[in-house]
């Protein structure tokens, strides 16, 4: 039987190669401080745009994830790398050097740690805020439970994000320890713990239907999520699941309208949209209740 050829990328799925002095500056600072970014580890298509503007999404707790999702390019293992105690101060210094007004932190899953890495997460948030007064910090977290969420919330993040990744029917693309319900619980706990804004993302183009997307929107909004992000799944390499469909920009625009009608204060919906994409703009609109 002939192997089915992968879908060809349409014209609207094009990214540019990172270049320019600002990109080199970001790369130099991150390398010198021994920091990881989700831009590199997850092969994000927005690296050129974000780094060219002097921004980056930092990935803490190492570069080895204890979970294995079939769409993700991050390295996996039973145990992660040793936690760098100095990482919090290095992050705070990098934010200062880059002149960031808005910092985004995410992490690999660390099921091998008793607290899932939540104490280190909290230290990183606190260090950034202490050294950089006025800087806003967004955290994109694993499916933390009550204790982990409480520990993190006490450090004062301005936005807490967590992603169910896809619709209910397709949760099998995630690690078997994850589920849509567990993700909803994490988001609800974050809101209950006092997160000023919560945020969640869905990747599209892996076989979901429009009705399933709308149902997922309803459940996320019902859980109090303020900011919704919808983006196109792009296969990082031949080792990950294939793209089933490329969603047209007009379809993303229509879904954004559906999201706003459901009460999300901000909806970011576009082929290259990711959780941290234009994060400061999304936070600003979310804080203002969706006012443009």
C-alpha positions in Angstrom: 0.0 0.0 0.0 1.3 3.4 -0.9 2.2 5.8 1.9 -0.1 8.8 2.0 1.9 12.0 1.3 1.8 14.7 4.0 -0.3 17.8 3.3 1.5 20.6 1.6 1.7 23.8 3.5 -0.5 26.5 2.1 0.8 29.9 1.3 -0.3 31.4 4.6 1.9 29.0 6.5 5.3 30.6 6.0 7.9 31.7 8.5 11.1 33.6 8.1 14.5 32.6 9.3 15.7 34.4 12.4 18.2 37.2 11.6 19.3 40.6 12.7 21.1 42.2 15.7 18.2 41.8 18.1 18.0 38.1 17.5 21.7 37.8 18.1 21.4 39.7 21.3 18.6 37.5 22.6 20.6 34.3 21.7 23.7 35.6 23.3 22.0 36.5 26.6 20.2 33.2 26.8 23.3 31.2 26.0 25.5 33.1 28.5 22.9 32.6 31.3 22.3 28.9 30.5 18.6 29.5 29.9 16.2 27.5 27.7 13.3 28.8 25.6 10.2 27.1 24.4 11.0 28.8 21.1 13.9 26.5 20.6 12.9 23.3 22.4 9.4 23.1 20.9 10.5 24.5 17.5 8.0 27.4 17.7 7.2 29.0 14.3 7.2 32.5 15.8 10.8 32.5 17.0 12.0 34.9 14.3 9.2 37.4 15.0 9.5 37.3 18.8 13.3 37.2 19.0 13.5 40.0 16.4 11.4 42.1 18.8 13.6 41.2 21.8 11.2 38.8 23.5 11.3 35.2 24.4 9.3 32.6 26.4 11.6 31.0 29.0 11.4 27.3 29.7 12.4 26.4 33.2 13.1 23.2 35.1 15.4 21.8 32.3 14.8 20.6 28.8 13.7 17.0 29.4 9.9 16.4 30.0 8.6 13.4 32.0 5.6 13.2 29.7 5.4 12.3 26.1 2.8 13.9 23.9 2.7 12.8 20.3 2.6 16.3 18.9 5.5 17.7 20.9 9.2 18.0 20.0 10.5 18.5 23.5 12.8 15.7 24.7 11.3 13.2 27.1 12.6 10.9 29.8 11.6 9.1 33.1 13.4 11.8 35.0 14.3 15.4 34.2 17.6 17.2 34.6 18.9 18.5 37.9 17.1 21.7 38.9 19.4 24.7 38.7 18.9 26.7 41.9 20.5 29.7 40.2 18.0 29.7 37.4 15.7 32.1 39.1 18.3 34.8 39.4 19.5 34.2 35.8 16.0 34.6 34.6 15.6 37.8 36.5 18.9 39.1 35.1 17.9 38.1 31.5 14.6 40.0 31.8 16.5 43.1 33.0 19.1 42.8 30.2 16.4 42.3 27.5 14.4 45.2 28.9 11.2 43.2 29.0 8.0 44.6 30.4 6.2 41.2 30.1 7.9 37.9 30.8 6.4 34.5 30.0 7.6 31.3 31.8 6.7 27.8 31.0 8.2 24.5 31.9 8.6 20.8 31.1 6.5 18.5 33.2 8.4 17.2 36.2 6.5 14.2 37.6 9.8 13.1 39.1 9.7 15.9 41.6 7.6 15.7 44.8 6.1 19.1 44.2 6.1 18.8 40.4 8.5 21.8 40.3 6.0 24.2 41.6 8.3 25.7 44.3 11.0 26.4 41.7 8.3 27.9 39.4 7.3 30.2 42.3 10.9 31.2 43.0 11.4 32.2 39.4 8.3 34.4 39.4 9.3 36.1 42.6 12.9 36.7 41.5 11.8 38.3 38.3 9.3 40.6 40.1 11.8 41.5 42.8 14.5 42.6 40.4 12.2 44.1 37.8 9.5 46.1 39.5 6.5 46.6 37.2 7.3 43.7 35.0 4.3 41.4 34.4 4.8 37.7 34.5 2.7 35.1 32.8 3.1 31.4 33.6 2.1 28.5 31.4 2.0 25.5 33.8 1.6 21.7 33.8 -1.6 20.2 35.2 -0.8 21.2 38.8 -3.1 20.2 41.6 -4.4 22.2 44.6 -1.1 22.3 46.6 1.1 23.2 43.6 -1.3 25.9 42.4 -1.5 27.5 45.8 2.3 27.6 46.1 2.6 29.2 42.6 -0.2 31.7 43.1 1.4 33.0 46.2 4.3 34.3 44.1 2.0 36.7 42.3 1.8 35.8 38.6 -0.3 38.1 36.5 -1.7 35.4 34.2 -1.9 31.7 34.8 -2.2 29.6 31.6 -2.7 25.9 31.1 -3.7 24.0 27.9 -5.9 21.0 27.3 -4.2 21.2 23.9 -7.1 19.8 21.9 -10.8 18.8 22.0 -12.1 16.0 24.2 -12.2 13.3 21.6 -8.6 13.7 20.6 -7.0 13.7 24.0 -5.1 10.6 23.1 -2.5 12.7 21.4 -1.5 13.8 24.9 0.4 11.8 27.5 -1.9 9.2 29.1 -1.7 11.0 32.5 -3.3 14.1 31.0 -7.0 14.6 30.3 -9.4 17.4 29.4 -11.1 17.2 32.8 -7.8 17.4 34.6 -6.9 20.5 32.6 -10.2 22.1 33.4 -9.6 21.4 37.1 -6.2 23.0 36.9 -7.6 26.2 35.4 -10.4 26.3 37.9 -8.0 25.9 40.8 -5.9 28.8 39.4 -8.9 31.0 39.4 -9.9 30.0 42.9 -6.4 30.7 44.1 -6.6 34.3 43.0 -5.1 34.3 39.5 -6.0 37.7 38.1 -6.5 36.2 34.6 -6.5 32.6 33.3 -5.7 31.6 29.8 -5.9 28.5 27.7 -5.1 27.3 24.2 -6.3 24.8 21.6 -4.3 23.6 18.6 -6.3 23.0 15.5 -5.9 20.9 12.4 -5.5 17.4 13.9 -9.0 16.1 13.0 -11.3 18.0 15.3 -14.7 19.3 14.1 -16.1 22.8 14.4 -18.7 21.6 16.8 -16.0 20.0 19.0 -14.1 23.3 19.0 -17.2 25.2 20.1 -17.9 22.6 22.8 -14.4 23.0 24.1 -14.8 26.8 24.1 -18.0 26.4 26.2 -16.3 24.2 28.8 -13.2 26.5 29.1 -15.4 29.6 29.4 -17.6 27.8 31.9 -14.4 27.2 34.0 -13.8 30.9 34.1 -11.0 31.1 31.5 -10.5 34.8 30.4 -8.2 34.5 27.4 -8.5 32.0 24.6 -5.9 31.2 22.0 -6.5 29.1 18.9 -3.6 28.2 16.6 -2.7 25.8 13.8 -0.9 22.6 14.7 2.4 22.5 12.8 4.3 19.2 12.7 7.7 19.8 14.3 9.4 16.8 12.6 8.6 13.4 11.1 8.5 11.9 14.6 5.3 13.7 15.6 1.7 13.2 14.4 0.8 14.5 11.0 -1.3 17.6 10.2 -4.8 16.5 9.2 -6.0 19.9 8.0 -4.7 23.5 7.5 -7.3 25.9 8.9 -7.8 28.9 6.7 -7.3 32.4 8.2 -11.0 33.2 7.6 -12.0 30.2 9.7 -9.8 31.4 12.5 -11.5 34.8 12.3 -14.9 33.2 12.5 -13.9 31.1 15.5 -12.6 34.3 17.2 -16.0 35.8 16.9 -17.5 32.7 18.4 -15.1 33.0 21.3 -15.9 36.6 21.9 -19.6 35.9 21.8 -19.0 33.3 24.6 -17.6 36.0 26.9 -13.8 35.5 26.6 -12.3 38.9 27.3 -9.6 38.2 24.7 -9.4 35.7 21.8 -6.2 35.3 19.8 -7.0 33.1 16.8 -4.6 32.8 13.8 -2.5 30.1 12.2 0.7 31.0 14.1 -1.0 31.9 17.4 0.5 30.1 20.4 -0.1 30.6 24.1 2.6 33.2 24.5 2.1 34.9 21.1 1.5 38.6 21.6 1.0 37.8 25.3 1.3 41.3 26.6 -1.4 42.6 24.1 -3.7 39.7 25.2 -3.1 40.5 28.9 -3.8 44.2 28.3 -7.1 43.5 26.6 -8.0 40.8 29.1 -7.4 43.2 32.0 -9.6 45.8 30.3 -12.4 43.2 29.8 -11.8 42.8 26.1 -11.9 46.5 25.1 -10.0 47.2 21.9 
